[in-house]
């Protein structure tokens, strides 16, 4: 396209020269040669320095006969001066485009490296959560269970304990039982065993039921499409997004119902989390959540982006909040 444009301008230029139309242009006598700036600048913007120089060279070669046969004296110097300006513009714009292209590629590479690093950090974080949850279950809870049983056995053995001490033993036993329950809940929030054993659907369903029972509100769960296991990173990300969304609802929304829908389609999994709470005004861009101190929203957005997905938040005052995330599932199309 660039070369066709150059040839077209050359033909127009020669027709003006041969036909004797140049004197009629008056003060616009420089216009025919100035038209060459269009393909040169276009080539620079599209192809960078190499394209601009190659196009300029092509222009110079094609216009040499015009200089030789139809321009003499000061006219020839004027044409040469215009061509020099054309070369200078070609070099300047071409180099500028190359620098900006290189800077953009460098920024893109840095972005890829940052996302890769963030993915490694998230993966390591999930592994650490899994390790801590396993140790809490296998060691801490087991040790506290043994203590709880030993305290109970003191009553079973009919030991003659002073009345005050016997009451204290019962109180410690109840405190131990309560601590064990809290540790179980904490371990489950760190890494529920259902996520590894059964997958994302049972884990989110269980999280929804436990959370709404704790809050004393209603829940709805809906599954669309054929359920399937997902790659671990996807299941981890979807679970954490759901967990953060429910925490936000519990802390801020004053909702009386939470509805979650998981939709499986070819090549994509969609998660929708909706509440009927007080809602809020959505900023123009999600990054504005930083200024609103809604860091949970930012965390959900970053998790979605790490998975190649997109997070959308819909809300308005007194109309609740809907958090939606669509994540590509390339494994389902293999």
PyMOL commands that set and color helices and strands:
alter all, ss='L'
color gray80, all
select helices_A, chain A and resi 2-18+22-28+31-34+36-70+74-156+163-190+193-197+200-215+232-253+286-289+295-306+330-333
alter helices_A, ss='H'
color red, helices_A
select strands_A, chain A and resi 218-224+257-265+268-275+310-315+321-328
alter strands_A, ss='S'
color yellow, strands_A
deselect
rebuild
show_as cartoon
